[in-house]
Amino acid sequence: MSLQRTFIMVKPDGVKRGLIGEIIKRFEQKGFTLLNAELMTIDRSKAEYHYMEHQEKPFFGELVDFITSGPVFAMAWEGENVIEVSRLMIGKTDPSEAMPGTIRGDFAAAKEENVIHGSDSLLSAEREIENFFGLLKRRSLEDDFPFEDRKSV
Ligand code: IDP
């Protein structure tokens, strides 16, 4: 087991369809810790950097058009093996192959608009978190607001 961080993003189709709360709920219920979150509309250079490994693919232009077409909900999460576990929770890239019970299996119909992104490795998680949030100022909610204090509010 290892404590990891990952970058999760509700894509414009997921934001439009009101799925932010459902997605946060699944990650919280699993026991992961939300480190940072922001609703933002990203420019093409941030989107191109995010999807740099797909630069040569025929769908790259459409992918960048789509991800910049409206607000996304960007999040950084922390937890044990969160990179691999969140990929399991998200499901396969093509929603028609994603298992029921996964986010894409339950909510998405097409791979061009598949609701959610999750980092696929430690290296990409680090790069993606930095691209969207810069260096995280806040380590976790627990550091700013210990659980003992929360109970007395
Ligand atoms: P992932 O999001 O499951 O990690 P990747 O292979 O990294 O999948 O692809 C990034 C995103 O590019 C996918 O989530 C999907 O929205 C889009 N994509 C992947 N393959 C295709 C394709 O063949 N046509 C159009 N879009 C695609």
Backbone and ligand atoms as CSV (ligand in chain L), in Angstrom:
chain,resi,resn,atom,element,x,y,z
A,1,MET,N,N,0.849,-1.196,0.000
A,1,MET,CA,C,0.000,0.000,0.000
A,1,MET,C,C,0.881,1.241,0.000
A,2,SER,N,N,0.426,2.267,-0.712
A,2,SER,CA,C,1.182,3.512,-0.639
A,2,SER,C,C,0.242,4.709,-0.735
A,3,LEU,N,N,0.552,5.717,0.057
A,3,LEU,CA,C,-0.256,6.931,0.064
A,3,LEU,C,C,0.083,7.735,-1.189
A,4,GLN,N,N,-0.933,7.971,-2.000
A,4,GLN,CA,C,-0.702,8.665,-3.273
A,4,GLN,C,C,-1.671,9.832,-3.418
A,5,ARG,N,N,-1.356,10.677,-4.416
A,5,ARG,CA,C,-2.294,11.725,-4.830
A,5,ARG,C,C,-2.637,11.521,-6.286
A,6,THR,N,N,-3.855,11.909,-6.648
A,6,THR,CA,C,-4.219,11.821,-8.052
A,6,THR,C,C,-5.028,13.030,-8.466
A,7,PHE,N,N,-5.060,13.233,-9.780
A,7,PHE,CA,C,-5.841,14.331,-10.345
A,7,PHE,C,C,-7.101,13.748,-10.989
A,8,ILE,N,N,-8.247,14.236,-10.537
A,8,ILE,CA,C,-9.539,13.784,-11.062
A,8,ILE,C,C,-10.258,15.014,-11.617
A,9,MET,N,N,-10.859,14.861,-12.793
A,9,MET,CA,C,-11.562,16.011,-13.382
A,9,MET,C,C,-12.909,15.564,-13.934
A,10,VAL,N,N,-13.976,16.261,-13.490
A,10,VAL,CA,C,-15.280,16.066,-14.116
A,10,VAL,C,C,-15.243,16.883,-15.410
A,11,LYS,N,N,-15.437,16.219,-16.540
A,11,LYS,CA,C,-15.321,16.884,-17.845
A,11,LYS,C,C,-16.581,17.732,-18.113
A,12,PRO,N,N,-16.541,18.585,-19.152
A,12,PRO,CA,C,-17.681,19.491,-19.388
A,12,PRO,C,C,-19.032,18.787,-19.494
A,13,ASP,N,N,-19.073,17.583,-20.050
A,13,ASP,CA,C,-20.366,16.869,-20.151
A,13,ASP,C,C,-20.877,16.484,-18.760
A,14,GLY,N,N,-19.966,16.091,-17.868
A,14,GLY,CA,C,-20.347,15.710,-16.504
A,14,GLY,C,C,-20.815,16.912,-15.696
A,15,VAL,N,N,-20.143,18.066,-15.896
A,15,VAL,CA,C,-20.556,19.288,-15.196
A,15,VAL,C,C,-21.945,19.693,-15.670
A,16,LYS,N,N,-22.153,19.694,-17.013
A,16,LYS,CA,C,-23.471,20.083,-17.567
A,16,LYS,C,C,-24.586,19.189,-17.062
A,17,ARG,N,N,-24.279,17.921,-16.876
A,17,ARG,CA,C,-25.314,16.973,-16.466
A,17,ARG,C,C,-25.509,16.894,-14.951
A,18,GLY,N,N,-24.779,17.725,-14.212
A,18,GLY,CA,C,-24.988,17.797,-12.762
A,18,GLY,C,C,-24.428,16.603,-12.008
A,19,LEU,N,N,-23.273,16.081,-12.478
A,19,LEU,CA,C,-22.721,14.873,-11.850
A,19,LEU,C,C,-21.607,15.146,-10.835
A,20,ILE,N,N,-21.294,16.435,-10.586
A,20,ILE,CA,C,-20.183,16.744,-9.668
A,20,ILE,C,C,-20.445,16.127,-8.285
A,21,GLY,N,N,-21.630,16.355,-7.749
A,21,GLY,CA,C,-21.932,15.865,-6.401
A,21,GLY,C,C,-21.856,14.356,-6.301
A,22,GLU,N,N,-22.404,13.668,-7.285
A,22,GLU,CA,C,-22.376,12.200,-7.300
A,22,GLU,C,C,-20.937,11.674,-7.318
A,23,ILE,N,N,-20.085,12.344,-8.088
A,23,ILE,CA,C,-18.689,11.890,-8.208
A,23,ILE,C,C,-17.925,12.163,-6.914
A,24,ILE,N,N,-18.104,13.358,-6.337
A,24,ILE,CA,C,-17.454,13.655,-5.049
A,24,ILE,C,C,-17.921,12.634,-4.008
A,25,LYS,N,N,-19.211,12.351,-4.011
A,25,LYS,CA,C,-19.768,11.420,-3.021
A,25,LYS,C,C,-19.073,10.058,-3.106
A,26,ARG,N,N,-18.882,9.558,-4.335
A,26,ARG,CA,C,-18.247,8.236,-4.481
A,26,ARG,C,C,-16.821,8.218,-3.931
A,27,PHE,N,N,-16.068,9.291,-4.202
A,27,PHE,CA,C,-14.678,9.337,-3.720
A,27,PHE,C,C,-14.630,9.516,-2.197
A,28,GLU,N,N,-15.540,10.315,-1.669
A,28,GLU,CA,C,-15.572,10.490,-0.204
A,28,GLU,C,C,-15.974,9.192,0.477
A,29,GLN,N,N,-16.992,8.537,-0.055
A,29,GLN,CA,C,-17.463,7.288,0.558
A,29,GLN,C,C,-16.393,6.208,0.526
A,30,LYS,N,N,-15.545,6.251,-0.498
A,30,LYS,CA,C,-14.467,5.272,-0.594
A,30,LYS,C,C,-13.408,5.515,0.477
A,31,GLY,N,N,-13.385,6.746,1.009
A,31,GLY,CA,C,-12.443,7.052,2.095
A,31,GLY,C,C,-11.277,7.922,1.677
A,32,PHE,N,N,-11.335,8.463,0.441
A,32,PHE,CA,C,-10.245,9.323,-0.013
A,32,PHE,C,C,-10.435,10.746,0.523
A,33,THR,N,N,-9.336,11.499,0.557
A,33,THR,CA,C,-9.341,12.862,1.094
A,33,THR,C,C,-9.222,13.873,-0.033
A,34,LEU,N,N,-10.161,14.806,-0.052
A,34,LEU,CA,C,-10.114,15.876,-1.062
A,34,LEU,C,C,-9.098,16.924,-0.627
A,35,LEU,N,N,-8.114,17.196,-1.503
A,35,LEU,CA,C,-7.071,18.165,-1.159
A,35,LEU,C,C,-7.361,19.541,-1.743
A,36,ASN,N,N,-7.958,19.554,-2.919
A,36,ASN,CA,C,-8.242,20.828,-3.579
A,36,ASN,C,C,-9.288,20.591,-4.653
A,37,ALA,N,N,-10.086,21.607,-4.963
A,37,ALA,CA,C,-11.103,21.471,-6.011
A,37,ALA,C,C,-11.470,22.847,-6.536
A,38,GLU,N,N,-11.710,22.912,-7.843
A,38,GLU,CA,C,-12.093,24.202,-8.426
A,38,GLU,C,C,-12.842,23.994,-9.731
A,39,LEU,N,N,-13.929,24.767,-9.869
A,39,LEU,CA,C,-14.645,24.806,-11.141
A,39,LEU,C,C,-13.932,25.822,-12.017
A,40,MET,N,N,-13.480,25.395,-13.195
A,40,MET,CA,C,-12.717,26.324,-14.042
A,40,MET,C,C,-12.913,26.004,-15.515
A,41,THR,N,N,-12.791,27.045,-16.340
A,41,THR,CA,C,-12.786,26.823,-17.789
A,41,THR,C,C,-11.343,26.980,-18.230
A,42,ILE,N,N,-10.796,25.944,-18.856
A,42,ILE,CA,C,-9.358,25.964,-19.142
A,42,ILE,C,C,-9.079,26.425,-20.570
A,43,ASP,N,N,-7.897,27.036,-20.766
A,43,ASP,CA,C,-7.537,27.483,-22.115
A,43,ASP,C,C,-6.866,26.345,-22.885
A,44,ARG,N,N,-6.643,26.572,-24.176
A,44,ARG,CA,C,-6.138,25.485,-25.025
A,44,ARG,C,C,-4.752,25.032,-24.591
A,45,SER,N,N,-3.918,25.958,-24.112
A,45,SER,CA,C,-2.552,25.538,-23.771
A,45,SER,C,C,-2.556,24.618,-22.543
A,46,LYS,N,N,-3.422,24.894,-21.575
A,46,LYS,CA,C,-3.513,23.997,-20.415
A,46,LYS,C,C,-4.052,22.630,-20.851
A,47,ALA,N,N,-5.043,22.651,-21.757
A,47,ALA,CA,C,-5.645,21.402,-22.242
A,47,ALA,C,C,-4.637,20.584,-23.065
A,48,GLU,N,N,-3.878,21.267,-23.895
A,48,GLU,CA,C,-2.888,20.560,-24.734
A,48,GLU,C,C,-1.785,19.946,-23.872
A,49,TYR,N,N,-1.382,20.658,-22.830
A,49,TYR,CA,C,-0.370,20.127,-21.921
A,49,TYR,C,C,-0.935,18.915,-21.163
A,50,HIS,N,N,-2.191,19.043,-20.738
A,50,HIS,CA,C,-2.836,17.938,-20.015
A,50,HIS,C,C,-2.875,16.665,-20.862
A,51,TYR,N,N,-3.215,16.822,-22.133
A,51,TYR,CA,C,-3.364,15.649,-23.013
A,51,TYR,C,C,-2.151,15.447,-23.925
A,52,MET,N,N,-0.942,15.886,-23.486
A,52,MET,CA,C,0.231,15.855,-24.360
A,52,MET,C,C,0.534,14.468,-24.929
A,53,GLU,N,N,0.219,13.400,-24.178
A,53,GLU,CA,C,0.550,12.064,-24.694
A,53,GLU,C,C,-0.315,11.682,-25.902
A,54,HIS,N,N,-1.369,12.455,-26.165
A,54,HIS,CA,C,-2.253,12.156,-27.303
A,54,HIS,C,C,-2.046,13.102,-28.482
A,55,GLN,N,N,-0.967,13.921,-28.416
A,55,GLN,CA,C,-0.710,14.926,-29.455
A,55,GLN,C,C,-0.797,14.418,-30.884
A,56,GLU,N,N,-0.296,13.207,-31.101
A,56,GLU,CA,C,-0.225,12.683,-32.470
A,56,GLU,C,C,-1.497,11.954,-32.895
A,57,LYS,N,N,-2.440,11.802,-31.976
A,57,LYS,CA,C,-3.644,11.021,-32.293
A,57,LYS,C,C,-4.600,11.843,-33.172
A,58,PRO,N,N,-5.352,11.147,-34.043
A,58,PRO,CA,C,-6.271,11.885,-34.934
A,58,PRO,C,C,-7.365,12.641,-34.184
A,59,PHE,N,N,-7.691,12.203,-32.955
A,59,PHE,CA,C,-8.779,12.851,-32.224
A,59,PHE,C,C,-8.297,13.984,-31.304
A,60,PHE,N,N,-6.970,14.320,-31.377
A,60,PHE,CA,C,-6.409,15.303,-30.435
A,60,PHE,C,C,-7.137,16.666,-30.501
A,61,GLY,N,N,-7.377,17.152,-31.720
A,61,GLY,CA,C,-8.038,18.465,-31.882
A,61,GLY,C,C,-9.418,18.462,-31.255
A,62,GLU,N,N,-10.174,17.422,-31.522
A,62,GLU,CA,C,-11.533,17.321,-30.974
A,62,GLU,C,C,-11.518,17.197,-29.450
A,63,LEU,N,N,-10.515,16.471,-28.950
A,63,LEU,CA,C,-10.387,16.287,-27.501
A,63,LEU,C,C,-10.141,17.640,-26.819
A,64,VAL,N,N,-9.257,18.447,-27.410
A,64,VAL,CA,C,-8.958,19.776,-26.853
A,64,VAL,C,C,-10.179,20.690,-27.004
A,65,ASP,N,N,-10.862,20.628,-28.166
A,65,ASP,CA,C,-12.097,21.428,-28.349
A,65,ASP,C,C,-13.096,21.099,-27.245
A,66,PHE,N,N,-13.262,19.802,-26.999
A,66,PHE,CA,C,-14.270,19.362,-26.030
A,66,PHE,C,C,-13.931,19.803,-24.599
A,67,ILE,N,N,-12.683,19.607,-24.204
A,67,ILE,CA,C,-12.324,19.847,-22.799
A,67,ILE,C,C,-12.291,21.357,-22.483
A,68,THR,N,N,-12.178,22.179,-23.548
A,68,THR,CA,C,-12.200,23.643,-23.356
A,68,THR,C,C,-13.589,24.229,-23.655
A,69,SER,N,N,-14.575,23.373,-23.920
A,69,SER,CA,C,-15.891,23.853,-24.382
A,69,SER,C,C,-16.774,24.392,-23.257
A,70,GLY,N,N,-16.404,24.147,-22.021
A,70,GLY,CA,C,-17.206,24.610,-20.886
A,70,GLY,C,C,-16.454,24.304,-19.611
A,71,PRO,N,N,-17.018,24.681,-18.474
A,71,PRO,CA,C,-16.308,24.458,-17.215
A,71,PRO,C,C,-16.057,22.974,-16.908
A,72,VAL,N,N,-14.901,22.728,-16.308
A,72,VAL,CA,C,-14.578,21.398,-15.773
A,72,VAL,C,C,-14.480,21.557,-14.257
A,73,PHE,N,N,-14.609,20.445,-13.533
A,73,PHE,CA,C,-14.433,20.493,-12.083
A,73,PHE,C,C,-13.177,19.691,-11.754
A,74,ALA,N,N,-12.096,20.433,-11.462
A,74,ALA,CA,C,-10.788,19.818,-11.235
A,74,ALA,C,C,-10.604,19.516,-9.751
A,75,MET,N,N,-10.051,18.343,-9.452
A,75,MET,CA,C,-9.863,17.946,-8.047
A,75,MET,C,C,-8.525,17.228,-7.855
A,76,ALA,N,N,-7.954,17.392,-6.678
A,76,ALA,CA,C,-6.817,16.563,-6.263
A,76,ALA,C,C,-7.276,15.740,-5.066
A,77,TRP,N,N,-7.063,14.437,-5.126
A,77,TRP,CA,C,-7.454,13.523,-4.051
A,77,TRP,C,C,-6.242,12.778,-3.528
A,78,GLU,N,N,-6.313,12.407,-2.252
A,78,GLU,CA,C,-5.221,11.647,-1.635
A,78,GLU,C,C,-5.778,10.387,-0.988
A,79,GLY,N,N,-5.002,9.313,-1.041
A,79,GLY,CA,C,-5.414,8.082,-0.361
A,79,GLY,C,C,-4.502,6.916,-0.722
A,80,GLU,N,N,-4.739,5.798,-0.052
A,80,GLU,CA,C,-3.953,4.584,-0.316
A,80,GLU,C,C,-4.245,4.095,-1.740
A,81,ASN,N,N,-3.211,3.952,-2.533
A,81,ASN,CA,C,-3.332,3.473,-3.915
A,81,ASN,C,C,-4.411,4.203,-4.710
A,82,VAL,N,N,-4.575,5.501,-4.439
A,82,VAL,CA,C,-5.706,6.228,-5.033
A,82,VAL,C,C,-5.638,6.264,-6.570
A,83,ILE,N,N,-4.442,6.181,-7.140
A,83,ILE,CA,C,-4.342,6.251,-8.615
A,83,ILE,C,C,-5.014,5.029,-9.244
A,84,GLU,N,N,-4.608,3.856,-8.788
A,84,GLU,CA,C,-5.161,2.622,-9.363
A,84,GLU,C,C,-6.642,2.447,-8.984
A,85,VAL,N,N,-6.956,2.713,-7.714
A,85,VAL,CA,C,-8.336,2.503,-7.255
A,85,VAL,C,C,-9.296,3.459,-7.971
A,86,SER,N,N,-8.877,4.702,-8.167
A,86,SER,CA,C,-9.790,5.638,-8.839
A,86,SER,C,C,-9.993,5.248,-10.299
A,87,ARG,N,N,-8.966,4.683,-10.942
A,87,ARG,CA,C,-9.152,4.198,-12.327
A,87,ARG,C,C,-10.176,3.055,-12.359
A,88,LEU,N,N,-10.150,2.205,-11.335
A,88,LEU,CA,C,-11.169,1.134,-11.256
A,88,LEU,C,C,-12.562,1.722,-11.051
A,89,MET,N,N,-12.650,2.753,-10.195
A,89,MET,CA,C,-13.950,3.396,-9.940
A,89,MET,C,C,-14.468,4.107,-11.191
A,90,ILE,N,N,-13.559,4.629,-12.005
A,90,ILE,CA,C,-13.947,5.369,-13.218
A,90,ILE,C,C,-14.406,4.409,-14.329
A,91,GLY,N,N,-13.703,3.311,-14.504
A,91,GLY,CA,C,-14.069,2.349,-15.544
A,91,GLY,C,C,-13.338,2.606,-16.859
A,92,LYS,N,N,-13.574,1.728,-17.820
A,92,LYS,CA,C,-12.829,1.783,-19.084
A,92,LYS,C,C,-13.115,3.056,-19.875
A,93,THR,N,N,-12.129,3.431,-20.716
A,93,THR,CA,C,-12.227,4.657,-21.516
A,93,THR,C,C,-13.505,4.666,-22.360
A,94,ASP,N,N,-13.793,3.529,-22.998
A,94,ASP,CA,C,-15.000,3.437,-23.824
A,94,ASP,C,C,-16.161,2.977,-22.922
A,95,PRO,N,N,-17.110,3.873,-22.663
A,95,PRO,CA,C,-18.184,3.543,-21.713
A,95,PRO,C,C,-18.985,2.303,-22.092
A,96,SER,N,N,-18.973,1.931,-23.381
A,96,SER,CA,C,-19.722,0.727,-23.749
A,96,SER,C,C,-19.016,-0.535,-23.231
A,97,GLU,N,N,-17.740,-0.380,-22.836
A,97,GLU,CA,C,-17.004,-1.513,-22.257
A,97,GLU,C,C,-16.845,-1.369,-20.741
A,98,ALA,N,N,-17.297,-0.232,-20.190
A,98,ALA,CA,C,-17.116,0.013,-18.752
A,98,ALA,C,C,-18.174,-0.751,-17.957
A,99,MET,N,N,-17.735,-1.375,-16.881
A,99,MET,CA,C,-18.640,-2.201,-16.070
A,99,MET,C,C,-19.687,-1.348,-15.348
A,100,PRO,N,N,-20.909,-1.880,-15.239
A,100,PRO,CA,C,-21.896,-1.222,-14.382
A,100,PRO,C,C,-21.310,-1.078,-12.973
A,101,GLY,N,N,-21.636,0.023,-12.317
A,101,GLY,CA,C,-21.048,0.268,-10.988
A,101,GLY,C,C,-19.865,1.203,-11.055
A,102,THR,N,N,-19.230,1.283,-12.247
A,102,THR,CA,C,-18.172,2.282,-12.422
A,102,THR,C,C,-18.833,3.592,-12.863
A,103,ILE,N,N,-18.100,4.688,-12.721
A,103,ILE,CA,C,-18.686,5.996,-13.064
A,103,ILE,C,C,-19.044,6.050,-14.554
A,104,ARG,N,N,-18.100,5.637,-15.412
A,104,ARG,CA,C,-18.420,5.654,-16.847
A,104,ARG,C,C,-19.476,4.603,-17.193
A,105,GLY,N,N,-19.421,3.469,-16.526
A,105,GLY,CA,C,-20.415,2.417,-16.763
A,105,GLY,C,C,-21.818,2.883,-16.402
A,106,ASP,N,N,-21.917,3.699,-15.376
A,106,ASP,CA,C,-23.237,4.147,-14.920
A,106,ASP,C,C,-23.727,5.418,-15.615
A,107,PHE,N,N,-22.791,6.284,-16.059
A,107,PHE,CA,C,-23.235,7.613,-16.500
A,107,PHE,C,C,-22.840,8.012,-17.914
A,108,ALA,N,N,-21.955,7.272,-18.581
A,108,ALA,CA,C,-21.471,7.749,-19.886
A,108,ALA,C,C,-21.892,6.814,-21.010
A,109,ALA,N,N,-21.967,7.378,-22.223
A,109,ALA,CA,C,-22.394,6.573,-23.370
A,109,ALA,C,C,-21.370,6.568,-24.514
A,110,ALA,N,N,-20.471,7.552,-24.564
A,110,ALA,CA,C,-19.542,7.644,-25.703
A,110,ALA,C,C,-18.138,7.990,-25.225
A,111,LYS,N,N,-17.124,7.448,-25.920
A,111,LYS,CA,C,-15.760,7.707,-25.423
A,111,LYS,C,C,-15.315,9.155,-25.644
A,112,GLU,N,N,-15.958,9.846,-26.580
A,112,GLU,CA,C,-15.629,11.267,-26.792
A,112,GLU,C,C,-16.134,12.109,-25.620
A,113,GLU,N,N,-17.198,11.652,-24.971
A,113,GLU,CA,C,-17.768,12.391,-23.835
A,113,GLU,C,C,-18.005,11.382,-22.713
A,114,ASN,N,N,-16.916,11.114,-21.975
A,114,ASN,CA,C,-17.011,10.032,-20.983
A,114,ASN,C,C,-16.927,10.525,-19.532
A,115,VAL,N,N,-17.379,11.760,-19.308
A,115,VAL,CA,C,-17.709,12.306,-17.986
A,115,VAL,C,C,-16.530,12.674,-17.084
A,116,ILE,N,N,-15.495,11.849,-17.067
A,116,ILE,CA,C,-14.475,12.018,-16.014
A,116,ILE,C,C,-13.089,11.624,-16.497
A,117,HIS,N,N,-12.086,12.293,-15.932
A,117,HIS,CA,C,-10.676,11.938,-16.169
A,117,HIS,C,C,-10.029,11.547,-14.843
A,118,GLY,N,N,-9.130,10.577,-14.865
A,118,GLY,CA,C,-8.312,10.257,-13.692
A,118,GLY,C,C,-6.892,9.916,-14.138
A,119,SER,N,N,-5.905,10.411,-13.413
A,119,SER,CA,C,-4.501,10.166,-13.773
A,119,SER,C,C,-4.207,8.676,-13.852
A,120,ASP,N,N,-3.279,8.299,-14.759
A,120,ASP,CA,C,-2.982,6.870,-14.931
A,120,ASP,C,C,-1.642,6.444,-14.342
A,121,SER,N,N,-0.872,7.364,-13.768
A,121,SER,CA,C,0.415,6.993,-13.157
A,121,SER,C,C,0.845,8.069,-12.167
A,122,LEU,N,N,1.833,7.742,-11.350
A,122,LEU,CA,C,2.366,8.718,-10.388
A,122,LEU,C,C,2.891,9.955,-11.087
A,123,LEU,N,N,3.592,9.720,-12.206
A,123,LEU,CA,C,4.198,10.828,-12.937
A,123,LEU,C,C,3.141,11.749,-13.529
A,124,SER,N,N,2.110,11.145,-14.162
A,124,SER,CA,C,1.076,12.009,-14.754
A,124,SER,C,C,0.250,12.685,-13.662
A,125,ALA,N,N,0.028,12.013,-12.530
A,125,ALA,CA,C,-0.724,12.649,-11.435
A,125,ALA,C,C,-0.001,13.923,-10.981
A,126,GLU,N,N,1.300,13.818,-10.816
A,126,GLU,CA,C,2.086,14.963,-10.349
A,126,GLU,C,C,2.028,16.108,-11.367
A,127,ARG,N,N,2.220,15.755,-12.637
A,127,ARG,CA,C,2.207,16.764,-13.705
A,127,ARG,C,C,0.820,17.415,-13.827
A,128,GLU,N,N,-0.232,16.608,-13.741
A,128,GLU,CA,C,-1.596,17.119,-13.924
A,128,GLU,C,C,-2.015,18.006,-12.745
A,129,ILE,N,N,-1.679,17.585,-11.514
A,129,ILE,CA,C,-2.016,18.410,-10.344
A,129,ILE,C,C,-1.316,19.762,-10.463
A,130,GLU,N,N,-0.066,19.739,-10.866
A,130,GLU,CA,C,0.677,20.996,-10.976
A,130,GLU,C,C,0.121,21.873,-12.103
A,131,ASN,N,N,-0.293,21.243,-13.217
A,131,ASN,CA,C,-0.864,22.003,-14.340
A,131,ASN,C,C,-2.140,22.729,-13.937
A,132,PHE,N,N,-2.947,22.103,-13.115
A,132,PHE,CA,C,-4.234,22.696,-12.748
A,132,PHE,C,C,-4.186,23.539,-11.476
A,133,PHE,N,N,-3.365,23.155,-10.529
A,133,PHE,CA,C,-3.404,23.825,-9.219
A,133,PHE,C,C,-2.083,24.480,-8.827
A,134,GLY,N,N,-1.028,24.279,-9.582
A,134,GLY,CA,C,0.289,24.691,-9.119
A,134,GLY,C,C,0.678,23.759,-7.981
A,135,LEU,N,N,1.598,24.178,-7.158
A,135,LEU,CA,C,1.973,23.315,-6.040
A,135,LEU,C,C,0.892,23.439,-4.974
A,136,LEU,N,N,0.411,22.310,-4.499
A,136,LEU,CA,C,-0.683,22.345,-3.520
A,136,LEU,C,C,-0.241,23.035,-2.238
A,137,LYS,N,N,-1.009,24.044,-1.852
A,137,LYS,CA,C,-0.675,24.760,-0.613
A,137,LYS,C,C,-1.115,23.948,0.602
A,138,ARG,N,N,-2.271,23.264,0.422
A,138,ARG,CA,C,-2.883,22.601,1.560
A,138,ARG,C,C,-2.635,21.096,1.446
A,139,ARG,N,N,-2.014,20.486,2.437
A,139,ARG,CA,C,-1.762,19.052,2.363
A,139,ARG,C,C,-3.054,18.255,2.476
A,140,SER,N,N,-3.849,18.583,3.473
A,140,SER,CA,C,-5.133,17.910,3.583
A,140,SER,C,C,-6.004,18.699,4.546
A,141,LEU,N,N,-7.297,18.411,4.523
A,141,LEU,CA,C,-8.237,19.074,5.413
A,141,LEU,C,C,-7.806,18.878,6.862
A,142,GLU,N,N,-7.280,17.711,7.144
A,142,GLU,CA,C,-6.883,17.347,8.495
A,142,GLU,C,C,-5.802,18.306,9.044
A,143,ASP,N,N,-4.908,18.783,8.185
A,143,ASP,CA,C,-3.846,19.685,8.637
A,143,ASP,C,C,-4.412,21.032,9.081
A,144,ASP,N,N,-5.404,21.545,8.314
A,144,ASP,CA,C,-5.966,22.858,8.617
A,144,ASP,C,C,-7.024,22.791,9.711
A,145,PHE,N,N,-7.701,21.675,9.779
A,145,PHE,CA,C,-8.914,21.601,10.571
A,145,PHE,C,C,-9.001,20.205,11.177
A,146,PRO,N,N,-8.228,19.951,12.245
A,146,PRO,CA,C,-8.171,18.596,12.811
A,146,PRO,C,C,-9.542,18.092,13.217
A,147,PHE,N,N,-9.709,16.802,13.136
A,147,PHE,CA,C,-11.007,16.181,13.373
A,147,PHE,C,C,-11.552,16.515,14.765
A,148,GLU,N,N,-10.668,16.585,15.765
A,148,GLU,CA,C,-11.099,16.914,17.137
A,148,GLU,C,C,-11.806,18.269,17.173
A,149,ASP,N,N,-11.271,19.263,16.427
A,149,ASP,CA,C,-11.869,20.598,16.394
A,149,ASP,C,C,-13.213,20.550,15.673
A,150,ARG,N,N,-13.286,19.709,14.628
A,150,ARG,CA,C,-14.524,19.670,13.839
A,150,ARG,C,C,-15.672,19.200,14.707
A,151,LYS,N,N,-15.383,18.264,15.615
A,151,LYS,CA,C,-16.454,17.711,16.446
A,151,LYS,C,C,-17.035,18.753,17.401
A,152,SER,N,N,-16.222,19.771,17.781
A,152,SER,CA,C,-16.694,20.746,18.767
A,152,SER,C,C,-17.405,21.936,18.126
A,153,VAL,N,N,-17.455,22.003,16.797
A,153,VAL,CA,C,-18.107,23.147,16.145
A,153,VAL,C,C,-19.618,23.031,16.235
L,1,IDP,P1,P,-8.548,7.591,-20.161
L,1,IDP,O1,O,-9.287,8.902,-20.047
L,1,IDP,O2,O,-9.439,6.409,-19.865
L,1,IDP,O3,O,-7.254,7.577,-19.398
L,1,IDP,P2,P,-6.988,7.900,-22.605
L,1,IDP,O4,O,-6.605,6.779,-23.501
L,1,IDP,O5,O,-5.906,8.563,-21.799
L,1,IDP,O6,O,-8.191,7.388,-21.692
L,1,IDP,O7,O,-7.674,9.006,-23.531
L,1,IDP,C1,C,-7.930,10.292,-23.042
L,1,IDP,C2,C,-9.299,10.723,-23.484
L,1,IDP,O8,O,-9.326,10.857,-24.909
L,1,IDP,C3,C,-10.410,9.701,-23.186
L,1,IDP,O9,O,-10.945,9.826,-21.891
L,1,IDP,C4,C,-11.435,9.994,-24.254
L,1,IDP,O10,O,-12.330,11.033,-23.847
L,1,IDP,C5,C,-10.603,10.493,-25.419
L,1,IDP,N1,N,-10.437,9.420,-26.416
L,1,IDP,C6,C,-9.729,8.286,-26.286
L,1,IDP,N2,N,-9.791,7.541,-27.414
L,1,IDP,C7,C,-10.576,8.241,-28.265
L,1,IDP,C8,C,-11.008,8.017,-29.629
L,1,IDP,O11,O,-10.685,6.995,-30.261
L,1,IDP,N3,N,-11.805,8.981,-30.155
L,1,IDP,C9,C,-12.163,10.112,-29.482
L,1,IDP,N4,N,-11.770,10.364,-28.223
L,1,IDP,C10,C,-10.987,9.450,-27.632
